[in-house]
Amino acid sequence: MENLPIDLRDKIDALYISAYKALEVKNVDIAKKKADEAWGLLPEPKFDWDVTLSFVTAICEMYRELTLYNDALQIIEQLLEYRDKNKVGGFHGGIIFLKATIYYEMEQLPISYQWFNKANDMSRGRCFVDEPKKYKTFFNEYNQ
């Protein structure tokens, strides 16, 4: 895993920040454009950088907010496949939790529950901390 040059990291961060600011004022076209531009600046292989998880999280959260669920899931699947194929360590349940939230927002609740359950097991319950309460409520109530 390589370190992304600081100047490039800062440029990508600035684009994600401007994408979220555009989203806050409901300018979804600009938000998507800025997020796509940021993701495009991350050199290939995209999943082998020190900042991979934070940038994958940023683009997938943005796509989730823009209801581009399949785009977000595609990136997550590519990351998981890359990590499995290349035996990349340092993996945690955050990306699994994010995948669960996307399925939740897609109203694919049985699949969402499975991924929340996996994230919950991986994190020993900490995955719900600092997240919207609706996810924990759903997880607690789904199978009752």
MIKE-471509 format. One record per atom (N, C-alpha, C): residue number from 1; atom name; x, y, z. Coordinates in nm, 3 decimals, always signed. Example, Ala and Ser with C-alpha at 12.3 -4.5 7.8 and 13.67 -1.06 7.14 Angstrom:
BEGIN
{vexba 1&miro N&u +1.319&v -0.569&w +0.780}
{vexba 1&miro CA&u +1.230&v -0.450&w +0.780}
{vexba 1&miro C&u +1.320&v -0.330&w +0.780}
{vexba 2&miro N&u +1.285&v -0.225&w +0.708}
{vexba 2&miro CA&u +1.367&v -0.106&w +0.714}
{vexba 2&miro C&u +1.290&v +0.003&w +0.787}
% end
This chain:
BEGIN
{vexba 1&miro N&u +0.085&v -0.117&w +0.000}
{vexba 1&miro CA&u +0.000&v +0.000&w +0.000}
{vexba 1&miro C&u +0.090&v +0.124&w +0.000}
{vexba 2&miro N&u +0.063&v +0.213&w -0.092}
{vexba 2&miro CA&u +0.145&v +0.332&w -0.106}
{vexba 2&miro C&u +0.077&v +0.455&w -0.045}
{vexba 3&miro N&u +0.160&v +0.553&w -0.013}
{vexba 3&miro CA&u +0.108&v +0.680&w +0.037}
{vexba 3&miro C&u +0.077&v +0.772&w -0.081}
{vexba 4&miro N&u -0.042&v +0.825&w -0.081}
{vexba 4&miro CA&u -0.082&v +0.920&w -0.184}
{vexba 4&miro C&u -0.009&v +1.052&w -0.158}
{vexba 5&miro N&u +0.049&v +1.114&w -0.261}
{vexba 5&miro CA&u +0.116&v +1.243&w -0.239}
{vexba 5&miro C&u +0.022&v +1.344&w -0.173}
{vexba 6&miro N&u +0.075&v +1.419&w -0.079}
{vexba 6&miro CA&u -0.005&v +1.513&w +0.002}
{vexba 6&miro C&u -0.078&v +1.614&w -0.085}
{vexba 7&miro N&u -0.013&v +1.669&w -0.187}
{vexba 7&miro CA&u -0.079&v +1.770&w -0.270}
{vexba 7&miro C&u -0.200&v +1.711&w -0.344}
{vexba 8&miro N&u -0.188&v +1.588&w -0.389}
{vexba 8&miro CA&u -0.301&v +1.523&w -0.456}
{vexba 8&miro C&u -0.411&v +1.490&w -0.356}
{vexba 9&miro N&u -0.373&v +1.444&w -0.240}
{vexba 9&miro CA&u -0.470&v +1.415&w -0.134}
{vexba 9&miro C&u -0.549&v +1.541&w -0.098}
{vexba 10&miro N&u -0.479&v +1.653&w -0.084}
{vexba 10&miro CA&u -0.545&v +1.779&w -0.050}
{vexba 10&miro C&u -0.641&v +1.824&w -0.160}
{vexba 11&miro N&u -0.601&v +1.804&w -0.285}
{vexba 11&miro CA&u -0.687&v +1.842&w -0.398}
{vexba 11&miro C&u -0.814&v +1.757&w -0.400}
{vexba 12&miro N&u -0.800&v +1.627&w -0.376}
{vexba 12&miro CA&u -0.915&v +1.538&w -0.373}
{vexba 12&miro C&u -1.006&v +1.573&w -0.256}
{vexba 13&miro N&u -0.946&v +1.597&w -0.139}
{vexba 13&miro CA&u -1.024&v +1.637&w -0.021}
{vexba 13&miro C&u -1.105&v +1.763&w -0.049}
{vexba 14&miro N&u -1.041&v +1.862&w -0.112}
{vexba 14&miro CA&u -1.110&v +1.988&w -0.141}
{vexba 14&miro C&u -1.229&v +1.966&w -0.235}
{vexba 15&miro N&u -1.214&v +1.877&w -0.330}
{vexba 15&miro CA&u -1.325&v +1.847&w -0.421}
{vexba 15&miro C&u -1.440&v +1.779&w -0.347}
{vexba 16&miro N&u -1.408&v +1.685&w -0.257}
{vexba 16&miro CA&u -1.514&v +1.621&w -0.179}
{vexba 16&miro C&u -1.585&v +1.721&w -0.089}
{vexba 17&miro N&u -1.510&v +1.812&w -0.030}
{vexba 17&miro CA&u -1.571&v +1.914&w +0.055}
{vexba 17&miro C&u -1.664&v +2.002&w -0.027}
{vexba 18&miro N&u -1.620&v +2.042&w -0.146}
{vexba 18&miro CA&u -1.708&v +2.126&w -0.229}
{vexba 18&miro C&u -1.828&v +2.046&w -0.279}
{vexba 19&miro N&u -1.813&v +1.917&w -0.300}
{vexba 19&miro CA&u -1.927&v +1.833&w -0.339}
{vexba 19&miro C&u -2.030&v +1.829&w -0.227}
{vexba 20&miro N&u -1.986&v +1.813&w -0.103}
{vexba 20&miro CA&u -2.080&v +1.811&w +0.009}
{vexba 20&miro C&u -2.146&v +1.946&w +0.031}
{vexba 21&miro N&u -2.072&v +2.054&w +0.008}
{vexba 21&miro CA&u -2.132&v +2.187&w +0.019}
{vexba 21&miro C&u -2.239&v +2.206&w -0.088}
{vexba 22&miro N&u -2.214&v +2.159&w -0.208}
{vexba 22&miro CA&u -2.314&v +2.167&w -0.315}
{vexba 22&miro C&u -2.437&v +2.084&w -0.279}
{vexba 23&miro N&u -2.415&v +1.969&w -0.220}
{vexba 23&miro CA&u -2.527&v +1.883&w -0.181}
{vexba 23&miro C&u -2.611&v +1.950&w -0.072}
{vexba 24&miro N&u -2.546&v +2.019&w +0.020}
{vexba 24&miro CA&u -2.618&v +2.088&w +0.128}
{vexba 24&miro C&u -2.717&v +2.190&w +0.074}
{vexba 25&miro N&u -2.685&v +2.253&w -0.038}
{vexba 25&miro CA&u -2.774&v +2.353&w -0.097}
{vexba 25&miro C&u -2.855&v +2.293&w -0.213}
{vexba 26&miro N&u -2.860&v +2.160&w -0.216}
{vexba 26&miro CA&u -2.942&v +2.085&w -0.312}
{vexba 26&miro C&u -2.899&v +2.102&w -0.458}
{vexba 27&miro N&u -2.772&v +2.134&w -0.479}
{vexba 27&miro CA&u -2.721&v +2.143&w -0.615}
{vexba 27&miro C&u -2.658&v +2.007&w -0.650}
{vexba 28&miro N&u -2.745&v +1.912&w -0.682}
{vexba 28&miro CA&u -2.701&v +1.774&w -0.699}
{vexba 28&miro C&u -2.611&v +1.754&w -0.822}
{vexba 29&miro N&u -2.633&v +1.830&w -0.926}
{vexba 29&miro CA&u -2.548&v +1.815&w -1.045}
{vexba 29&miro C&u -2.403&v +1.853&w -1.014}
{vexba 30&miro N&u -2.386&v +1.965&w -0.945}
{vexba 30&miro CA&u -2.251&v +2.008&w -0.907}
{vexba 30&miro C&u -2.191&v +1.909&w -0.807}
{vexba 31&miro N&u -2.271&v +1.862&w -0.712}
{vexba 31&miro CA&u -2.222&v +1.765&w -0.613}
{vexba 31&miro C&u -2.169&v +1.640&w -0.682}
{vexba 32&miro N&u -2.244&v +1.588&w -0.776}
{vexba 32&miro CA&u -2.200&v +1.467&w -0.846}
{vexba 32&miro C&u -2.076&v +1.496&w -0.929}
{vexba 33&miro N&u -2.075&v +1.608&w -0.997}
{vexba 33&miro CA&u -1.960&v +1.643&w -1.081}
{vexba 33&miro C&u -1.833&v +1.653&w -0.997}
{vexba 34&miro N&u -1.840&v +1.721&w -0.883}
{vexba 34&miro CA&u -1.722&v +1.736&w -0.796}
{vexba 34&miro C&u -1.678&v +1.602&w -0.738}
{vexba 35&miro N&u -1.775&v +1.520&w -0.695}
{vexba 35&miro CA&u -1.741&v +1.389&w -0.639}
{vexba 35&miro C&u -1.677&v +1.300&w -0.745}
{vexba 36&miro N&u -1.733&v +1.300&w -0.865}
{vexba 36&miro CA&u -1.676&v +1.221&w -0.974}
{vexba 36&miro C&u -1.535&v +1.268&w -1.008}
{vexba 37&miro N&u -1.516&v +1.399&w -1.008}
{vexba 37&miro CA&u -1.385&v +1.455&w -1.037}
{vexba 37&miro C&u -1.284&v +1.411&w -0.931}
{vexba 38&miro N&u -1.325&v +1.416&w -0.805}
{vexba 38&miro CA&u -1.237&v +1.373&w -0.696}
{vexba 38&miro C&u -1.200&v +1.226&w -0.712}
{vexba 39&miro N&u -1.299&v +1.142&w -0.736}
{vexba 39&miro CA&u -1.274&v +0.998&w -0.752}
{vexba 39&miro C&u -1.182&v +0.973&w -0.873}
{vexba 40&miro N&u -1.203&v +1.049&w -0.979}
{vexba 40&miro CA&u -1.120&v +1.034&w -1.098}
{vexba 40&miro C&u -0.975&v +1.070&w -1.077}
{vexba 41&miro N&u -0.947&v +1.157&w -0.982}
{vexba 41&miro CA&u -0.809&v +1.197&w -0.955}
{vexba 41&miro C&u -0.730&v +1.090&w -0.879}
{vexba 42&miro N&u -0.798&v +0.999&w -0.814}
{vexba 42&miro CA&u -0.729&v +0.893&w -0.740}
{vexba 42&miro C&u -0.667&v +0.797&w -0.841}
{vexba 43&miro N&u -0.534&v +0.787&w -0.842}
{vexba 43&miro CA&u -0.468&v +0.703&w -0.944}
{vexba 43&miro C&u -0.500&v +0.554&w -0.928}
{vexba 44&miro N&u -0.490&v +0.484&w -1.038}
{vexba 44&miro CA&u -0.503&v +0.337&w -1.038}
{vexba 44&miro C&u -0.373&v +0.277&w -0.984}
{vexba 45&miro N&u -0.381&v +0.166&w -0.917}
{vexba 45&miro CA&u -0.502&v +0.100&w -0.871}
{vexba 45&miro C&u -0.564&v +0.178&w -0.755}
{vexba 46&miro N&u -0.689&v +0.213&w -0.767}
{vexba 46&miro CA&u -0.757&v +0.299&w -0.671}
{vexba 46&miro C&u -0.763&v +0.241&w -0.530}
{vexba 47&miro N&u -0.751&v +0.110&w -0.520}
{vexba 47&miro CA&u -0.772&v +0.046&w -0.390}
{vexba 47&miro C&u -0.642&v +0.010&w -0.320}
{vexba 48&miro N&u -0.531&v +0.070&w -0.361}
{vexba 48&miro CA&u -0.402&v +0.036&w -0.301}
{vexba 48&miro C&u -0.330&v +0.158&w -0.245}
{vexba 49&miro N&u -0.407&v +0.253&w -0.195}
{vexba 49&miro CA&u -0.350&v +0.374&w -0.137}
{vexba 49&miro C&u -0.379&v +0.380&w +0.012}
{vexba 50&miro N&u -0.299&v +0.456&w +0.084}
{vexba 50&miro CA&u -0.320&v +0.471&w +0.228}
{vexba 50&miro C&u -0.455&v +0.535&w +0.259}
{vexba 51&miro N&u -0.508&v +0.609&w +0.166}
{vexba 51&miro CA&u -0.635&v +0.681&w +0.187}
{vexba 51&miro C&u -0.754&v +0.612&w +0.120}
{vexba 52&miro N&u -0.734&v +0.492&w +0.073}
{vexba 52&miro CA&u -0.839&v +0.423&w -0.002}
{vexba 52&miro C&u -0.971&v +0.418&w +0.072}
{vexba 53&miro N&u -0.970&v +0.372&w +0.197}
{vexba 53&miro CA&u -1.097&v +0.357&w +0.269}
{vexba 53&miro C&u -1.168&v +0.489&w +0.288}
{vexba 54&miro N&u -1.095&v +0.595&w +0.319}
{vexba 54&miro CA&u -1.162&v +0.724&w +0.339}
{vexba 54&miro C&u -1.219&v +0.777&w +0.208}
{vexba 55&miro N&u -1.149&v +0.758&w +0.097}
{vexba 55&miro CA&u -1.199&v +0.806&w -0.031}
{vexba 55&miro C&u -1.314&v +0.720&w -0.084}
{vexba 56&miro N&u -1.306&v +0.589&w -0.063}
{vexba 56&miro CA&u -1.417&v +0.502&w -0.101}
{vexba 56&miro C&u -1.541&v +0.540&w -0.020}
{vexba 57&miro N&u -1.521&v +0.562&w +0.108}
{vexba 57&miro CA&u -1.633&v +0.603&w +0.194}
{vexba 57&miro C&u -1.692&v +0.734&w +0.145}
{vexba 58&miro N&u -1.607&v +0.830&w +0.113}
{vexba 58&miro CA&u -1.656&v +0.962&w +0.069}
{vexba 58&miro C&u -1.738&v +0.951&w -0.059}
{vexba 59&miro N&u -1.686&v +0.880&w -0.159}
{vexba 59&miro CA&u -1.760&v +0.873&w -0.286}
{vexba 59&miro C&u -1.888&v +0.792&w -0.270}
{vexba 60&miro N&u -1.883&v +0.685&w -0.192}
{vexba 60&miro CA&u -2.002&v +0.601&w -0.177}
{vexba 60&miro C&u -2.109&v +0.669&w -0.092}
{vexba 61&miro N&u -2.068&v +0.744&w +0.009}
{vexba 61&miro CA&u -2.166&v +0.822&w +0.085}
{vexba 61&miro C&u -2.230&v +0.929&w -0.002}
{vexba 62&miro N&u -2.150&v +0.992&w -0.086}
{vexba 62&miro CA&u -2.204&v +1.093&w -0.177}
{vexba 62&miro C&u -2.302&v +1.028&w -0.274}
{vexba 63&miro N&u -2.264&v +0.917&w -0.332}
{vexba 63&miro CA&u -2.355&v +0.847&w -0.424}
{vexba 63&miro C&u -2.482&v +0.802&w -0.352}
{vexba 64&miro N&u -2.469&v +0.760&w -0.227}
{vexba 64&miro CA&u -2.589&v +0.721&w -0.151}
{vexba 64&miro C&u -2.682&v +0.841&w -0.136}
{vexba 65&miro N&u -2.627&v +0.957&w -0.102}
{vexba 65&miro CA&u -2.708&v +1.077&w -0.086}
{vexba 65&miro C&u -2.772&v +1.120&w -0.218}
{vexba 66&miro N&u -2.705&v +1.092&w -0.328}
{vexba 66&miro CA&u -2.756&v +1.127&w -0.460}
{vexba 66&miro C&u -2.847&v +1.017&w -0.516}
{vexba 67&miro N&u -2.872&v +0.916&w -0.437}
{vexba 67&miro CA&u -2.950&v +0.796&w -0.473}
{vexba 67&miro C&u -2.891&v +0.721&w -0.593}
{vexba 68&miro N&u -2.761&v +0.727&w -0.607}
{vexba 68&miro CA&u -2.689&v +0.650&w -0.709}
{vexba 68&miro C&u -2.639&v +0.521&w -0.643}
{vexba 69&miro N&u -2.734&v +0.445&w -0.595}
{vexba 69&miro CA&u -2.703&v +0.328&w -0.512}
{vexba 69&miro C&u -2.619&v +0.224&w -0.584}
{vexba 70&miro N&u -2.653&v +0.194&w -0.707}
{vexba 70&miro CA&u -2.578&v +0.092&w -0.780}
{vexba 70&miro C&u -2.434&v +0.134&w -0.805}
{vexba 71&miro N&u -2.411&v +0.262&w -0.828}
{vexba 71&miro CA&u -2.275&v +0.311&w -0.846}
{vexba 71&miro C&u -2.195&v +0.293&w -0.718}
{vexba 72&miro N&u -2.257&v +0.324&w -0.605}
{vexba 72&miro CA&u -2.189&v +0.307&w -0.476}
{vexba 72&miro C&u -2.159&v +0.160&w -0.450}
{vexba 73&miro N&u -2.256&v +0.075&w -0.472}
{vexba 73&miro CA&u -2.235&v -0.069&w -0.448}
{vexba 73&miro C&u -2.128&v -0.126&w -0.540}
{vexba 74&miro N&u -2.122&v -0.077&w -0.662}
{vexba 74&miro CA&u -2.020&v -0.125&w -0.755}
{vexba 74&miro C&u -1.879&v -0.094&w -0.703}
{vexba 75&miro N&u -1.858&v +0.026&w -0.652}
{vexba 75&miro CA&u -1.728&v +0.063&w -0.598}
{vexba 75&miro C&u -1.695&v -0.022&w -0.476}
{vexba 76&miro N&u -1.792&v -0.042&w -0.389}
{vexba 76&miro CA&u -1.768&v -0.124&w -0.269}
{vexba 76&miro C&u -1.733&v -0.266&w -0.309}
{vexba 77&miro N&u -1.804&v -0.322&w -0.405}
{vexba 77&miro CA&u -1.775&v -0.459&w -0.450}
{vexba 77&miro C&u -1.635&v -0.468&w -0.510}
{vexba 78&miro N&u -1.597&v -0.366&w -0.588}
{vexba 78&miro CA&u -1.463&v -0.365&w -0.646}
{vexba 78&miro C&u -1.357&v -0.361&w -0.536}
{vexba 79&miro N&u -1.381&v -0.281&w -0.434}
{vexba 79&miro CA&u -1.287&v -0.274&w -0.321}
{vexba 79&miro C&u -1.276&v -0.410&w -0.252}
{vexba 80&miro N&u -1.389&v -0.471&w -0.222}
{vexba 80&miro CA&u -1.388&v -0.600&w -0.153}
{vexba 80&miro C&u -1.317&v -0.707&w -0.236}
{vexba 81&miro N&u -1.344&v -0.709&w -0.366}
{vexba 81&miro CA&u -1.277&v -0.805&w -0.454}
{vexba 81&miro C&u -1.127&v -0.780&w -0.459}
{vexba 82&miro N&u -1.088&v -0.654&w -0.470}
{vexba 82&miro CA&u -0.946&v -0.619&w -0.474}
{vexba 82&miro C&u -0.877&v -0.662&w -0.346}
{vexba 83&miro N&u -0.940&v -0.632&w -0.234}
{vexba 83&miro CA&u -0.881&v -0.667&w -0.104}
{vexba 83&miro C&u -0.868&v -0.818&w -0.089}
{vexba 84&miro N&u -0.969&v -0.893&w -0.131}
{vexba 84&miro CA&u -0.962&v -1.039&w -0.121}
{vexba 84&miro C&u -0.854&v -1.096&w -0.214}
{vexba 85&miro N&u -0.853&v -1.048&w -0.337}
{vexba 85&miro CA&u -0.758&v -1.098&w -0.438}
{vexba 85&miro C&u -0.614&v -1.068&w -0.400}
{vexba 86&miro N&u -0.590&v -0.951&w -0.346}
{vexba 86&miro CA&u -0.454&v -0.907&w -0.316}
{vexba 86&miro C&u -0.415&v -0.926&w -0.170}
{vexba 87&miro N&u -0.503&v -0.988&w -0.094}
{vexba 87&miro CA&u -0.476&v -1.017&w +0.048}
{vexba 87&miro C&u -0.432&v -0.892&w +0.124}
{vexba 88&miro N&u -0.502&v -0.782&w +0.099}
{vexba 88&miro CA&u -0.471&v -0.655&w +0.164}
{vexba 88&miro C&u -0.531&v -0.657&w +0.304}
{vexba 89&miro N&u -0.450&v -0.628&w +0.403}
{vexba 89&miro CA&u -0.496&v -0.629&w +0.542}
{vexba 89&miro C&u -0.548&v -0.494&w +0.585}
{vexba 90&miro N&u -0.570&v -0.481&w +0.714}
{vexba 90&miro CA&u -0.614&v -0.355&w +0.771}
{vexba 90&miro C&u -0.759&v -0.323&w +0.744}
{vexba 91&miro N&u -0.836&v -0.424&w +0.712}
{vexba 91&miro CA&u -0.976&v -0.402&w +0.676}
{vexba 91&miro C&u -1.061&v -0.399&w +0.802}
{vexba 92&miro N&u -1.163&v -0.316&w +0.802}
{vexba 92&miro CA&u -1.253&v -0.308&w +0.917}
{vexba 92&miro C&u -1.398&v -0.305&w +0.867}
{vexba 93&miro N&u -1.490&v -0.305&w +0.962}
{vexba 93&miro CA&u -1.631&v -0.316&w +0.928}
{vexba 93&miro C&u -1.696&v -0.191&w +0.875}
{vexba 94&miro N&u -1.626&v -0.079&w +0.867}
{vexba 94&miro CA&u -1.687&v +0.046&w +0.822}
{vexba 94&miro C&u -1.745&v +0.038&w +0.683}
{vexba 95&miro N&u -1.672&v -0.025&w +0.593}
{vexba 95&miro CA&u -1.721&v -0.034&w +0.455}
{vexba 95&miro C&u -1.838&v -0.131&w +0.446}
{vexba 96&miro N&u -1.838&v -0.232&w +0.532}
{vexba 96&miro CA&u -1.949&v -0.327&w +0.538}
{vexba 96&miro C&u -2.074&v -0.255&w +0.590}
{vexba 97&miro N&u -2.054&v -0.171&w +0.691}
{vexba 97&miro CA&u -2.165&v -0.091&w +0.744}
{vexba 97&miro C&u -2.221&v +0.001&w +0.636}
{vexba 98&miro N&u -2.133&v +0.065&w +0.562}
{vexba 98&miro CA&u -2.176&v +0.154&w +0.454}
{vexba 98&miro C&u -2.258&v +0.077&w +0.350}
{vexba 99&miro N&u -2.213&v -0.041&w +0.317}
{vexba 99&miro CA&u -2.289&v -0.125&w +0.223}
{vexba 99&miro C&u -2.428&v -0.153&w +0.278}
{vexba 100&miro N&u -2.438&v -0.181&w +0.407}
{vexba 100&miro CA&u -2.568&v -0.205&w +0.470}
{vexba 100&miro C&u -2.658&v -0.083&w +0.459}
{vexba 101&miro N&u -2.601&v +0.037&w +0.480}
{vexba 101&miro CA&u -2.683&v +0.159&w +0.473}
{vexba 101&miro C&u -2.736&v +0.182&w +0.333}
{vexba 102&miro N&u -2.658&v +0.147&w +0.234}
{vexba 102&miro CA&u -2.703&v +0.165&w +0.096}
{vexba 102&miro C&u -2.820&v +0.072&w +0.067}
{vexba 103&miro N&u -2.809&v -0.053&w +0.108}
{vexba 103&miro CA&u -2.922&v -0.145&w +0.090}
{vexba 103&miro C&u -3.044&v -0.098&w +0.170}
{vexba 104&miro N&u -3.020&v -0.042&w +0.287}
{vexba 104&miro CA&u -3.131&v +0.012&w +0.367}
{vexba 104&miro C&u -3.202&v +0.123&w +0.289}
{vexba 105&miro N&u -3.126&v +0.215&w +0.235}
{vexba 105&miro CA&u -3.185&v +0.327&w +0.161}
{vexba 105&miro C&u -3.254&v +0.279&w +0.033}
{vexba 106&miro N&u -3.209&v +0.167&w -0.021}
{vexba 106&miro CA&u -3.274&v +0.107&w -0.139}
{vexba 106&miro C&u -3.399&v +0.030&w -0.100}
{vexba 107&miro N&u -3.425&v +0.021&w +0.030}
{vexba 107&miro CA&u -3.537&v -0.053&w +0.087}
{vexba 107&miro C&u -3.527&v -0.203&w +0.060}
{vexba 108&miro N&u -3.406&v -0.251&w +0.049}
{vexba 108&miro CA&u -3.380&v -0.394&w +0.038}
{vexba 108&miro C&u -3.342&v -0.444&w +0.178}
{vexba 109&miro N&u -3.444&v -0.449&w +0.262}
{vexba 109&miro CA&u -3.422&v -0.467&w +0.406}
{vexba 109&miro C&u -3.361&v -0.601&w +0.445}
{vexba 110&miro N&u -3.401&v -0.713&w +0.387}
{vexba 110&miro CA&u -3.335&v -0.838&w +0.427}
{vexba 110&miro C&u -3.184&v -0.837&w +0.398}
{vexba 111&miro N&u -3.146&v -0.784&w +0.283}
{vexba 111&miro CA&u -3.004&v -0.776&w +0.248}
{vexba 111&miro C&u -2.935&v -0.676&w +0.340}
{vexba 112&miro N&u -3.000&v -0.564&w +0.364}
{vexba 112&miro CA&u -2.945&v -0.464&w +0.454}
{vexba 112&miro C&u -2.918&v -0.524&w +0.592}
{vexba 113&miro N&u -3.014&v -0.597&w +0.644}
{vexba 113&miro CA&u -2.998&v -0.657&w +0.776}
{vexba 113&miro C&u -2.877&v -0.751&w +0.779}
{vexba 114&miro N&u -2.859&v -0.830&w +0.675}
{vexba 114&miro CA&u -2.745&v -0.922&w +0.670}
{vexba 114&miro C&u -2.612&v -0.846&w +0.681}
{vexba 115&miro N&u -2.602&v -0.735&w +0.608}
{vexba 115&miro CA&u -2.477&v -0.658&w +0.610}
{vexba 115&miro C&u -2.461&v -0.582&w +0.742}
{vexba 116&miro N&u -2.571&v -0.530&w +0.797}
{vexba 116&miro CA&u -2.561&v -0.469&w +0.930}
{vexba 116&miro C&u -2.515&v -0.572&w +1.032}
{vexba 117&miro N&u -2.566&v -0.693&w +1.023}
{vexba 117&miro CA&u -2.529&v -0.799&w +1.116}
{vexba 117&miro C&u -2.380&v -0.830&w +1.106}
{vexba 118&miro N&u -2.330&v -0.837&w +0.984}
{vexba 118&miro CA&u -2.187&v -0.863&w +0.964}
{vexba 118&miro C&u -2.103&v -0.748&w +1.019}
{vexba 119&miro N&u -2.143&v -0.624&w +0.990}
{vexba 119&miro CA&u -2.069&v -0.508&w +1.042}
{vexba 119&miro C&u -2.074&v -0.505&w +1.194}
{vexba 120&miro N&u -2.189&v -0.537&w +1.250}
{vexba 120&miro CA&u -2.205&v -0.540&w +1.395}
{vexba 120&miro C&u -2.111&v -0.644&w +1.457}
{vexba 121&miro N&u -2.104&v -0.761&w +1.397}
{vexba 121&miro CA&u -2.014&v -0.865&w +1.448}
{vexba 121&miro C&u -1.868&v -0.822&w +1.438}
{vexba 122&miro N&u -1.831&v -0.765&w +1.323}
{vexba 122&miro CA&u -1.692&v -0.724&w +1.302}
{vexba 122&miro C&u -1.649&v -0.615&w +1.399}
{vexba 123&miro N&u -1.742&v -0.527&w +1.431}
{vexba 123&miro CA&u -1.708&v -0.411&w +1.516}
{vexba 123&miro C&u -1.746&v -0.431&w +1.662}
{vexba 124&miro N&u -1.802&v -0.547&w +1.692}
{vexba 124&miro CA&u -1.851&v -0.575&w +1.827}
{vexba 124&miro C&u -1.951&v -0.469&w +1.873}
{vexba 125&miro N&u -2.037&v -0.430&w +1.781}
{vexba 125&miro CA&u -2.144&v -0.336&w +1.811}
{vexba 125&miro C&u -2.110&v -0.190&w +1.799}
{vexba 126&miro N&u -1.984&v -0.158&w +1.773}
{vexba 126&miro CA&u -1.943&v -0.018&w +1.768}
{vexba 126&miro C&u -1.978&v +0.050&w +1.635}
{vexba 127&miro N&u -2.019&v -0.026&w +1.536}
{vexba 127&miro CA&u -2.045&v +0.032&w +1.404}
{vexba 127&miro C&u -2.159&v +0.132&w +1.406}
{vexba 128&miro N&u -2.247&v +0.124&w +1.504}
{vexba 128&miro CA&u -2.363&v +0.213&w +1.508}
{vexba 128&miro C&u -2.335&v +0.346&w +1.580}
{vexba 129&miro N&u -2.220&v +0.354&w +1.646}
{vexba 129&miro CA&u -2.185&v +0.476&w +1.718}
{vexba 129&miro C&u -2.166&v +0.590&w +1.617}
{vexba 130&miro N&u -2.220&v +0.705&w +1.647}
{vexba 130&miro CA&u -2.209&v +0.825&w +1.562}
{vexba 130&miro C&u -2.276&v +0.810&w +1.426}
{vexba 131&miro N&u -2.365&v +0.715&w +1.413}
{vexba 131&miro CA&u -2.440&v +0.697&w +1.289}
{vexba 131&miro C&u -2.586&v +0.734&w +1.314}
{vexba 132&miro N&u -2.662&v +0.765&w +1.209}
{vexba 132&miro CA&u -2.804&v +0.795&w +1.230}
{vexba 132&miro C&u -2.875&v +0.682&w +1.304}
{vexba 133&miro N&u -2.959&v +0.720&w +1.400}
{vexba 133&miro CA&u -3.028&v +0.623&w +1.485}
{vexba 133&miro C&u -3.116&v +0.527&w +1.406}
{vexba 134&miro N&u -3.163&v +0.569&w +1.290}
{vexba 134&miro CA&u -3.254&v +0.483&w +1.213}
{vexba 134&miro C&u -3.190&v +0.349&w +1.179}
{vexba 135&miro N&u -3.059&v +0.346&w +1.163}
{vexba 135&miro CA&u -2.994&v +0.220&w +1.129}
{vexba 135&miro C&u -2.992&v +0.124&w +1.247}
{vexba 136&miro N&u -2.959&v +0.174&w +1.363}
{vexba 136&miro CA&u -2.958&v +0.090&w +1.484}
{vexba 136&miro C&u -3.100&v +0.044&w +1.518}
{vexba 137&miro N&u -3.196&v +0.134&w +1.506}
{vexba 137&miro CA&u -3.336&v +0.099&w +1.533}
{vexba 137&miro C&u -3.380&v -0.013&w +1.439}
{vexba 138&miro N&u -3.351&v +0.003&w +1.312}
{vexba 138&miro CA&u -3.385&v -0.101&w +1.215}
{vexba 138&miro C&u -3.319&v -0.233&w +1.253}
{vexba 139&miro N&u -3.191&v -0.229&w +1.282}
{vexba 139&miro CA&u -3.117&v -0.351&w +1.315}
{vexba 139&miro C&u -3.177&v -0.421&w +1.437}
{vexba 140&miro N&u -3.212&v -0.343&w +1.538}
{vexba 140&miro CA&u -3.267&v -0.401&w +1.661}
{vexba 140&miro C&u -3.407&v -0.458&w +1.642}
{vexba 141&miro N&u -3.485&v -0.397&w +1.554}
{vexba 141&miro CA&u -3.626&v -0.434&w +1.540}
{vexba 141&miro C&u -3.656&v -0.527&w +1.424}
{vexba 142&miro N&u -3.564&v -0.544&w +1.331}
{vexba 142&miro CA&u -3.595&v -0.614&w +1.206}
{vexba 142&miro C&u -3.641&v -0.758&w +1.227}
{vexba 143&miro N&u -3.572&v -0.833&w +1.307}
{vexba 143&miro CA&u -3.606&v -0.975&w +1.322}
{vexba 143&miro C&u -3.693&v -1.005&w +1.443}
{vexba 144&miro N&u -3.760&v -0.907&w +1.497}
{vexba 144&miro CA&u -3.843&v -0.932&w +1.615}
{vexba 144&miro C&u -3.987&v -0.952&w +1.580}
% end
